[in-house]
Amino acid sequence: MTRRIPGGAVYAAIGFLSGLAAIFLSFTALGIQFDNTVADWLSRLHPLRTPARLAAVLAFDERTLMEYGGIRDLRRTLALALERLTDAQPAVVAVDITLAERGDPAADAALERVFARLPHLVLACEMTPDGRLWQDPPHGFLTPGAVLGHVNALPGPYDAINRRIALERVEGRVRRFAMSLQALRCATGARVIDTSPTDIVVGPIVIDSRWDEGRPLRVHYRDPALILHVSVRDLLRAPSAARQLTGRVVFTGVTAQSASDRLFTPLSTDVPLAGVEIHAQAFQTMF
């Protein structure tokens, strides 16, 4: 005699096995890529449409590099721009330009003077490609108001799209927080960044970020046009342009298309976004 299995039990078994398969696939490269693709599509379908309230970018764009000596005179131009910016009293200045070695003595001296005038300054540090050493600015740049923030990217996994940043990197027992996170600490007036195995606390802001996963933060990107951009060229030509940056958290760096520091994001799949703009987007996400 044939024993008939109730239809409900068959469907339950199929659902159970499908669930197990989905859980298993979610931990594979195929599942992670599928998840990333869906998340990117949703980001493009429902982008943020409100202008950034606090973040701003002071850009070394193509016009600035063409008219002010290019990369060769970058430090001298940076010192001139920050002199103008200081008078506008920005809330925080984050310099996404690696100053890991001494340059022209006159340009370095000018930078030291203007850095000393900034009460809240974040300077870039970068881990070497082999992950063994931090490239820090010279000691003379580390004024009382300066802190270090790492600028290492976190593309992928399994592709070159930068969806996340690492809020913390550790090498040789030396821990460095992300530039955007250090800017957030300065902007909120928090004295320290508190960490636990599962989160990071900056003043009133609690960020879920697991230590055992490398403390990733998924950046909620918005159209770059919704973040205030001021060209260094315009700032140097018209001092009144600095007024737009009063009270802002200003990220300054190279945005020219020729710069190597550019990454694809979920919203910029055709033209990569400059690294300094990614820092500003990450800050605004947390803020």
C-alpha positions as CSV (number, residue, x, y, z in Angstrom):
1,M,0.0,0.0,0.0
2,T,1.4,3.4,-1.0
3,R,1.8,5.9,1.8
4,R,0.9,9.5,0.7
5,I,2.9,12.4,2.3
6,P,0.7,15.4,3.1
7,G,1.2,18.3,0.7
8,G,1.9,20.7,3.6
9,A,4.8,18.6,4.7
10,V,6.3,18.6,1.2
11,Y,6.1,22.3,1.0
12,A,7.6,22.7,4.4
13,A,10.5,20.4,3.5
14,I,11.1,22.4,0.3
15,G,11.0,25.7,2.2
16,F,13.4,24.3,4.8
17,L,15.9,23.0,2.3
18,S,15.7,26.2,0.3
19,G,16.4,28.2,3.4
20,L,19.4,26.1,4.2
21,A,20.7,26.5,0.6
22,A,20.2,30.3,0.8
23,I,22.1,30.5,4.1
24,F,24.9,28.4,2.6
25,L,25.1,30.5,-0.6
26,S,25.1,33.8,1.4
27,F,28.6,32.9,2.7
28,T,30.0,32.1,-0.7
29,A,31.6,34.5,-3.2
30,L,28.5,34.2,-5.4
31,G,26.2,35.1,-2.6
32,I,28.3,38.1,-1.5
33,Q,28.5,39.4,-5.1
34,F,24.7,39.0,-5.5
35,D,24.1,40.9,-2.2
36,N,26.5,43.7,-3.4
37,T,24.7,44.0,-6.8
38,V,21.3,44.2,-5.2
39,A,22.5,46.8,-2.6
40,D,24.1,48.9,-5.4
41,W,20.9,48.8,-7.5
42,L,18.8,49.9,-4.5
43,S,21.3,52.8,-3.8
44,R,20.9,54.0,-7.4
45,L,17.1,53.5,-7.2
46,H,16.7,55.5,-4.0
47,P,19.6,57.9,-3.7
48,L,19.8,60.5,-1.0
49,R,18.4,63.8,-2.3
50,T,19.2,66.2,0.5
51,P,22.3,68.4,0.5
52,A,25.0,67.6,3.0
53,R,24.5,69.8,6.0
54,L,28.1,69.9,7.3
55,A,30.7,68.3,4.9
56,A,32.4,70.3,2.2
57,V,35.2,69.7,-0.3
58,L,38.0,72.2,-1.0
59,A,39.1,70.8,-4.3
60,F,42.5,70.8,-6.1
61,D,40.7,70.4,-9.5
62,E,42.1,70.6,-13.0
63,R,42.0,74.4,-13.2
64,T,43.8,74.7,-9.9
65,L,46.6,72.4,-10.9
66,M,47.0,74.0,-14.3
67,E,47.3,77.6,-12.9
68,Y,49.2,76.9,-9.7
69,G,52.1,74.7,-10.6
70,G,50.4,71.3,-10.6
71,I,51.5,68.5,-8.2
72,R,55.0,69.9,-8.0
73,D,53.8,73.1,-6.1
74,L,51.0,71.3,-4.2
75,R,52.3,72.1,-0.8
76,R,52.9,75.8,-1.5
77,T,49.4,76.1,-3.0
78,L,47.9,74.1,0.0
79,A,49.5,76.6,2.4
80,L,48.1,79.6,0.5
81,A,44.6,78.0,0.4
82,L,44.6,77.1,4.1
83,E,45.7,80.7,5.0
84,R,42.5,82.0,3.2
85,L,40.4,79.2,4.7
86,T,41.6,79.8,8.3
87,D,40.1,83.3,8.3
88,A,36.7,81.8,7.5
89,Q,36.8,79.7,10.7
90,P,35.8,76.2,9.5
91,A,34.8,73.8,12.2
92,V,37.3,71.1,11.1
93,V,39.9,70.8,8.3
94,A,40.9,67.4,7.0
95,V,43.8,67.3,4.6
96,D,43.7,64.3,2.3
97,I,47.2,64.8,0.9
98,T,49.9,62.4,2.1
99,L,52.7,64.5,3.5
100,A,54.9,61.6,4.5
101,E,58.3,63.2,3.7
102,R,59.9,66.6,3.8
103,G,59.5,68.8,0.8
104,D,60.7,72.2,-0.1
105,P,61.7,73.9,3.1
106,A,59.9,77.2,2.4
107,A,56.6,75.3,1.6
108,D,56.9,73.1,4.6
109,A,57.5,76.1,6.9
110,A,54.5,77.8,5.5
111,L,52.4,74.6,6.1
112,E,53.6,74.4,9.7
113,R,52.6,78.0,10.3
114,V,49.1,77.6,8.9
115,F,48.6,74.2,10.6
116,A,49.3,75.8,13.9
117,R,46.4,78.2,13.4
118,L,43.9,75.5,12.9
119,P,42.3,74.3,16.2
120,H,40.8,71.1,14.6
121,L,43.0,69.5,12.0
122,V,43.1,66.0,10.6
123,L,46.2,65.0,8.7
124,A,46.4,61.9,6.4
125,C,48.4,58.9,7.2
126,E,48.6,55.9,5.0
127,M,49.7,52.3,5.4
128,T,52.3,51.0,3.0
129,P,51.2,48.5,0.4
130,D,52.8,45.6,2.3
131,G,50.8,46.6,5.4
132,R,53.9,46.8,7.6
133,L,54.4,50.5,8.2
134,W,52.5,53.7,8.7
135,Q,53.5,56.7,6.5
136,D,53.1,59.6,8.9
137,P,53.6,63.3,8.3
138,P,56.9,64.9,9.6
139,H,56.8,65.8,13.3
140,G,56.8,69.5,12.6
141,F,53.3,69.2,11.0
142,L,51.8,67.6,14.1
143,T,50.7,70.8,15.9
144,P,48.7,70.7,19.1
145,G,45.4,70.7,17.2
146,A,46.3,68.0,14.8
147,V,45.4,64.3,14.8
148,L,46.1,61.6,12.3
149,G,43.4,59.8,10.3
150,H,44.1,56.9,7.9
151,V,43.1,57.2,4.3
152,N,43.3,53.6,3.1
153,A,40.5,52.4,0.9
154,L,38.4,49.3,1.3
155,P,37.1,48.3,-2.2
156,G,35.2,45.1,-2.9
157,P,35.1,42.3,-1.9
158,Y,35.3,40.6,-5.3
159,D,35.2,43.8,-7.3
160,A,36.7,47.3,-7.4
161,I,33.7,49.2,-6.0
162,N,34.2,51.1,-2.8
163,R,31.1,50.6,-0.8
164,R,32.7,50.7,2.7
165,I,35.5,52.2,4.6
166,A,37.5,50.7,7.5
167,L,36.9,52.8,10.6
168,E,40.0,51.4,12.2
169,R,43.3,50.0,11.0
170,V,46.0,48.5,13.2
171,E,49.6,47.8,12.3
172,G,52.4,46.9,14.8
173,R,50.1,47.7,17.7
174,V,49.6,51.2,16.3
175,R,45.9,51.9,15.8
176,R,44.7,54.6,13.5
177,F,41.1,55.7,13.0
178,A,39.7,56.7,9.6
179,M,40.1,60.4,8.6
180,S,36.3,60.8,8.4
181,L,35.9,59.3,11.9
182,Q,38.5,61.7,13.3
183,A,36.7,64.6,11.6
184,L,33.5,63.4,13.3
185,R,35.1,63.4,16.7
186,C,36.3,67.0,16.2
187,A,33.0,68.1,14.8
188,T,31.0,66.6,17.8
189,G,33.5,67.9,20.4
190,A,34.1,64.4,21.7
191,R,37.4,64.1,23.5
192,V,38.0,60.5,22.6
193,I,36.7,57.7,20.4
194,D,35.4,54.9,22.5
195,T,35.4,51.4,21.1
196,S,34.0,48.0,22.0
197,P,34.1,44.7,20.2
198,T,30.8,45.5,18.4
199,D,30.6,49.3,18.1
200,I,32.3,52.7,18.1
201,V,31.0,55.6,20.2
202,V,31.8,59.3,19.2
203,G,30.0,61.7,21.5
204,P,26.3,61.0,21.1
205,I,26.8,58.8,18.0
206,V,26.9,55.0,18.2
207,I,28.2,53.2,15.1
208,D,27.7,49.5,14.8
209,S,31.1,48.2,13.6
210,R,32.5,44.8,14.6
211,W,36.2,44.6,15.6
212,D,36.5,41.0,14.3
213,E,35.3,42.1,10.8
214,G,37.7,45.0,10.5
215,R,35.3,47.7,11.7
216,P,33.6,48.3,8.3
217,L,31.2,51.2,7.7
218,R,28.9,51.0,4.6
219,V,28.9,54.5,3.1
220,H,25.5,55.9,2.2
221,Y,26.5,57.8,-0.9
222,R,24.7,60.8,-2.3
223,D,25.1,62.6,-5.6
224,P,28.5,64.5,-5.2
225,A,26.7,67.6,-6.4
226,L,24.8,67.6,-3.1
227,I,28.1,68.2,-1.2
228,L,29.4,71.7,-1.3
229,H,32.6,72.0,-3.5
230,V,34.8,75.0,-3.6
231,S,37.8,75.1,-6.0
232,V,41.1,76.1,-4.5
233,R,41.6,78.3,-7.6
234,D,38.3,80.2,-6.8
235,L,39.3,80.5,-3.1
236,L,42.7,82.1,-4.1
237,R,41.2,84.4,-6.7
238,A,38.2,85.5,-4.6
239,P,38.7,85.5,-0.8
240,S,35.0,85.9,-0.3
241,A,34.6,82.3,-1.5
242,A,35.9,81.2,1.9
243,R,32.7,82.4,3.6
244,Q,30.9,79.4,2.1
245,L,33.1,77.2,4.3
246,T,32.5,78.9,7.6
247,G,31.5,76.4,10.3
248,R,31.9,73.5,7.8
249,V,33.9,70.3,8.1
250,V,36.2,70.8,5.1
251,F,38.0,67.9,3.4
252,T,40.7,69.2,1.0
253,G,42.5,67.1,-1.6
254,V,43.0,66.4,-5.3
255,T,39.9,65.9,-7.4
256,A,41.4,66.2,-10.8
257,Q,40.6,63.4,-13.2
258,S,44.3,62.7,-13.7
259,A,44.8,61.9,-10.0
260,S,45.4,58.3,-9.1
261,D,43.4,58.5,-5.9
262,R,40.0,57.8,-7.5
263,L,37.6,54.8,-6.8
264,F,34.3,53.6,-8.2
265,T,31.3,53.7,-5.9
266,P,27.7,52.3,-6.3
267,L,26.7,55.7,-7.7
268,S,29.7,56.4,-9.8
269,T,30.1,53.3,-12.0
270,D,31.3,55.3,-15.1
271,V,33.6,58.0,-13.6
272,P,35.4,57.1,-10.3
273,L,35.0,59.4,-7.3
274,A,38.0,61.2,-5.8
275,G,39.2,59.8,-2.5
276,V,38.7,63.1,-0.7
277,E,35.1,63.1,-1.8
278,I,34.7,59.5,-0.4
279,H,36.0,60.8,3.0
280,A,33.4,63.6,2.9
281,Q,30.6,61.1,2.1
282,A,31.7,58.8,4.9
283,F,31.7,61.6,7.4
284,Q,28.2,62.7,6.3
285,T,27.0,59.2,6.6
286,M,28.1,59.0,10.2
287,F,27.0,62.5,11.0
